[in-house]
Amino acid sequence: MKSKWMISLAVMALGAATTLSAQTYYKNKAYQWKGNEIIQGKWKARVVSPTEIRSNYVRQMSDGFMGWDNDPINRQQWTLSRDISALPHYIGPTLVEQANYNLSLQESLEAIEPDSTFRTGIFWGGVWTRDVSYSILHALAQLHPDVSKRSLAAKINANNRIIQDTGTGGAWPCSTDRTTWVLAAWELYKVTGEKAWLDRIYPVIRNTIEDDRVVAYDPVTQLMRGETSYLDWREQEYPLWMQPNDIYQSETLGTSLVHYQSLRILSEICRLQGQPREAAKYAQWAADLADGINRNFWLEDKGYYAIYLYGRRHLTLHPQSETLGEAFAILFDVADEVRARRVSASVVNEPYGTPCLYPNLGDQPPYHNDATWPFVQGYWMRANAKAGNEEGLMHSIASIYRGATLWLSNQENYVIWNGDYGGTQINSARQLWSVAANLAVVPGIYFGIHYEVDGLRFAPFIPKVLKGDRCLSNFRYRDALLTIRMKGFGNQVKSFCIDGQQVDKPFFPADLKGEHTVEIELSNVQPAPCGVTYADNAYQPNTPVVKQQGNQLAWEAVKDAATYRILCDGKQVEETTATTFSLKGYGEYQVQAINAKGFPSFASEPIYYDDAQQVALYEVEKYAESHDGRSVRITRNENILITIPVEIAANGTYAIDWRYANGNGPINTENKCATRVLKIDGATVGVSVFAQRGVNEWDNWGWSSVQCVPLKAGKHTLTLEFADCVENMNITENRALLDQLRMVKLR
């Protein structure tokens, strides 16, 4: 039975939208949003009312995922079936935006588990750190504050640290984006103003960031190590030769930006907690990280930031764009206003949406590769709004509405080149962060609500084509209940009234209580054009597979390669059309294929052309208790401190790593990555990471992560030590076998 509010909503909205039923709001070569319909070739979704959508869309591709047969979504019709009257009510000029909002409100309620935590998707149970955090940050903090709080609390471990969900090579520290939790926890505090919550999250955030400073920060580049945030399907984002230890050593745009924002938040929390010295320390750490991001990742010729640095002893910049990272650079103010507009204008958009990566990988199926994820599109939408890019903003809004309206649910991802949700490797309807991105359009973009410590800041943005009257009512903020009315278009506020009284700035103070009415009138002036880059889908060449034959490198020709770039120690030394290269000195060599569009492939696996005199090997069993006479077992209780005396023949920088085995799990899941603090002469110089290499594969030997350390000639003491700051996500099991210590002098 429909509530009185639902009936009133349908009548009011239908009357407002009927006169606009023939207007085209958005159109490109793939689809259009015309009146109350989304039309994509023969596929059509018609919004009957704010509480009903009918669609004839049929999934075009099959990904073989077994969950499809049990998908409970009705793919022909959606009718509101949950009571959403306790949540904010939205009335706007089009039925498409109202129905998307109500559909997503319903799906947010359906995502709440019996234990009052968020389910990740129809096919994905449980709370996942990054998923729930990005969802709470998008919209769920205000809509479901108590559920958000319980969900975040579920991701704190027994050591009062944030949990890094199972991931590459045994989770943390190969993956280090658990600090997404910080963004969500802080957003929840700003929404509720609860001091008890601030007191609860403060030590968790501080402990986590202090550990990450030791384990993941690179003081040379001033960047954070670890897998790029949310892009955790290894083969989809990294060259196939990279092992989990290599992924740990990579330094990524998105993850570094999440850490940067977390440091800013921790600094502000310290200020609120009356700790000015700590606040200043973390603010400086944040400033250093911002400097590292701008110095290492900015691509002046492209107008955006590169995805990551990668390699082994030497790191190489990969000039691919990564949309979530680009969005965060704008949203977190690492990009200044000029760069923000350049990024907004330069990142490639395709007809169905903005791809996660550009260019894509031709040897990988759609998932992160060749795909759009609505939650990422949502952050890109916010970035376009902040940059003042109306055309880019409208592209994002339409991209989010197209999918949810045709599919009658918020899918996790879809194929970028045909817009179909069925062709990706894994997918799920009612995916939490996609739901949250759709919900963010109304309060986050149209009304431009931003939560501050002391109130609500309004920065609305209505594209001209969506002009009209809007109302967001039953909006709960701390001890206030708001009705927010707005008219006009643009991104400049002409007047802002609270309870009929005009105020100087568009801000609602946190100390106002009870029922209030906010009235906003926009200037009806479009912002200056920013520009948008559109392009068809494109691919970088496949990675060359290179072999060393004496003093020559050789590789098979790569499809579509025009030339090959030879790198030595991460720097270009030659470009050639040949498929061989004569080595011209000691160093770490790699080859990239370059296609006619100028897109480079990933660099090939490093080949070390070394002077044997520059390599020193030490058998670890000579310096620690051996369990089998051939190798040393390190656990939380065994060989927690290993001391090895070394003698350096000449001043220089030395690459230090260990031959090891870790059979605690596969390379793509579990949480038993082993990590130890590396010290020289008593001073910490970094950590050594011993990622999982296979289930029970204790005879599968490889090399750990590498630390490059400047050393003076003479005797030194090297120690490998277990410490609280390297406790992994499993806590109970932190084990590996060690065979050799290797020290290589770099030229």
C-alpha positions, 0 to 999 in steps of 0.5 A: 500500500502506498503511503500518502507521501508516495502518492503526493510525490507521484502527483507533484512530479508527474505534473512538473515533468509532463510538459518537459516530456519531449525535451532532449536532456542529453544525447551522443552517438550511443544513447539519449535521454529524451523526456522521461525515457532513456533510449539506446538503439532498440533498448528503451527505458520509460520512467512512468512516475517517480516510483516506476520504471519500465525497460526492455533492456536485455543483457547482450553479453555473457560473462559466465558468472554463475550468479546470473541465474540467481539474479533477483532483479526484475529486468522489465519493471521496477516499482518502489516496494520499500518504505522510503518515507523516513529518508530525504524526499526529492522533487525535481523537474524530470522523472528520470532523476526522481526515479533514479533517486528513489530506486537508489534509496530503495536499494540502499535499504535493501543493502542493510544486513540483519546485523545493521551493516552494509552488504556489498552487493546482491552477490557479495555479502559482508563489509569490505573496507574500500567498498563501504568507505567509498559508499559512505563518502559518496552519500550513505553517511547522511542517509544511514549514519548508524549503519555506516558507523557499524560497518566502519567499526567492523573494519577495525582489527584487534590491534586497533588498526584499519583492516586491509581486506584480503588482496594481492599477495596476502593483503597489506602492505602489497595493498595499502588503500585501507585508509579509504576508511579514514575518509568515510569515518571523517565524513560520518563525524562531520555529518553527526558531530558526535564527539564519541565517534571522533574519540573512537576513530582518532587512535585507529587512524593515528595507529594506521597512518604511523604504521603506513609511514614506516612500511609504505612511504618512500622518502625519496619520491615522497609517495606511498607504495602499494596497489592502486586503489580499488584496481586489485585484479593485478593482470588488469592493471599491471604487466603480467611479469609483476609479482605481488612484491613488485606491486608493493613497490609500485607507487600509485596516484590514487593510493597516494592521494587517499593517503594524502587526504587521510593525513589532512584529516588526521591533522584536523582531528589532532587540532580538534583534540588539542594536539597542535604539534601532532597536527603540524606534523601530519600537515607537513607529511601531507604537504610532502606527499602532495609535492611528491604527487605533483612532481612525479605524476604530472604529465604536462604534455597530456594535461593529467596525472600518470597512473603509477611508477613501477619496476624493481630496482628502478621505477618507470612512470606509466603515462596511462590515465586512471579516472579515480586518481584524476578525480581525487587530484581535483577533489582533494586540492592537490591539483591547483585550479588551473591544473584541475580544469586541465585534468577535467578537460583532458581525461578521455571520455567515451560515449557510455562513460569515462573508462577506468583506464585509458588507454586499455589493455588489448590482452585483458577482458573487460573488468577494470580494463575496458570498463566503467564503474559507476562509483568512479564515474560518481567521483569524476562527476564531483570533480567536473563539478568542482572544476566548473566543467558543465559539459563534463558534469552532464556527461557523468550524470547521464552516464550514471542515469543511463545504466540504472534506468535501463537495467533497473538496478545499480550494477557494479560495472559495465563494458565501456565500448558497448555499455552492457553490464553483462560482459565484465568478468564479475558483476553484481546488481545493487552494488553498494558503491554504485547505489551511493554514486547515484544517490550522490547526484541529488545532494552532492551535485544538484544541491551541492551539500558539503559537510564541514565541522561546523555546518553545511556548505552549499555549492550547487551545480545545475546544468542549464539543460536541467534548469527548474525548481527542486526541493529536498525535504525531510533532510536530517542534519544533526539536530535539524530537519531541513526543507531545501528549495532551489530554482535556476541553473548554473553554479553560482548562488544568487541568494541564500535564505534560511527561514526567509532571512537572506544570509551572506554566504550559502552556509547552514550552521551546525548549531541550528536545531529544529525545522528550518527552510533553506531557499536557494536561487541560482544565477542562471549563468553558465560557467565558462566552457572548460572543454571535454575530450571524447575519443573512441576506445583505444589500447596500448601495445602488449608487453614485450617478452624479452630474453637475454642472449649473451650481451644482446636483448631479443624479443618477438615483434609486438602487434601494432608496434611502430618502434621499441624504446630501450630503457636502462635503469628506468631511462630511455637510452635508444629507440629502434625498429629492430627486435634486438639490442646490444647491451652497452653497459651494466644496468637494469634493462627493459623494452617498451613497444610504442604504437602509431598513436604514441601509446607505450606498452608496459615495460618488459620484465627487468633484465639485470646485466651485472658485473658479478663483482658488484653482487654479494650473497649471504646465506641466512642460515649462517646467522640465524637458527635454521629449521632444516639446515638450508633455510631460516623460518621467520615467524612472530616468535622465531628469528624475530631479529636476524643480524648479519654483518656485511662489508661494503667495498665502495661507496654507493647505492645498494639494492637489498633483497632476500630469496624467500618462500611464502606458501601461506596463500595464493598471489591474489587473496588471503591475508598472510603477507610477511613483512619485516623492518630492515635496519642498517647500523641500528637505523631503519631504512625501510621494510622487506616484504615477503608476499604469498607465492602459492598455497603450501608452495614452500619450495617456490622461491623468489625475491622479496621487495627491494630496498635501495640504500646509500652506503659508505665503504666499510663494515655495517650491521644489517638486521631484519626485525619483527615489530608491531608496525609490520603486523599483517592483517592475519595477526596470527600467521606472519611467516616466511622462509629465508635462504639468501640476502642479496646486495647489489651495487647500483651504478 
